[in-house]
Amino acid sequence: MAEITLTTLKDSKDLFLGSIPRVPQGHYVHFVMMRETESFPLFQTDGALNTINVRAGLSNAKTISRLVMFKRKQSTPERLAGRELLRSLGVISEDVKGTKCVYNAPKGGACKTCPDCIYYGYAIGEGAEKSKVYVDSAFSISPYDMSHHTFAFNAPWESGTMTNDEGVTKVSFGSQDHIVPQVFFPAIVTLRDPIYEGFLYVMGNILRADRYGAQDTRTGKVHNHLLAVVFSNGEIFSNLRFTQAIYDVLQEKQQWNEPLDRDNVLSVGQEVYLSLMKAEPVTKQKEWVGGDLQQMVSEVTALYQDEKKTADLIAKLDKATKSYANSSAKANE
Ligand SMILES: [Zn+2]
């Protein structure tokens, strides 16, 4: 297996652990991003979009209603993107070939050794594995009022028209709220105690996942813009705090448009990230923003465009997660 070395990470080997530790070691890498809707996804429970009344900004004290993207609405598409890759490379399978690993089966079916099981966790009776990838609810920068649209849906007669042979016209009988394109959700995904291959796996999943929502028919396109990748010895600010700070700055700069402008949101997002980091009581070990970050994103993208390199990366990671699973099993004996 060839060593996969990215130019942007070449001098940063010391940021990564040599193996996946059984107990937390206080190493964190945060993927700070701006999730942007690019079609009409539904983040909902029981037919209604998820919303919550919260303070608009850190300084602006008025209360507004924001859309919420709960944890699983964010993590599921990312882990499924990873599982699809593992399956395509034969690392896991849903049938008898290779390591059988079934996702979310009611009676269990997790293999407990693959990169997905070890990184994103599973919970089946004894020996559940905690996720090493942390996500938290994300909130729209813009209020619910300017972030959704209600579409009425009609059921045409069999002929496909709205009026039948007797001249009876059907009226619309239902409506559904959809999130509109260009709604922004500031969001941080944190990976605990990263080994090199685990870092590239989680980052790859973030870059490759692009369809979010509930079931298949309820999903929509979401693009993840990375604003920063930062290694630290602790956790950092919450998604809500990040969102509120961005709201204040967009208002101050008079960049509040409907819909919000992507360039403004991304540049304010980076600026706010840098200022909030200054107030965090953690040691910042290394940080990528701006051009350096774009270079890293290009390199990781190129890695995943290369079938051979991707297979090498995943094989190494699978070896690391299997050896972690073995050592955990021994420790529990
Ligand atoms: Zn598995």
Residues whose N, C-alpha, C, O or C-beta is under 5 A from the ligand:
A	BS01	ZN	C101 A110 C111 K112 T113 C114 C117
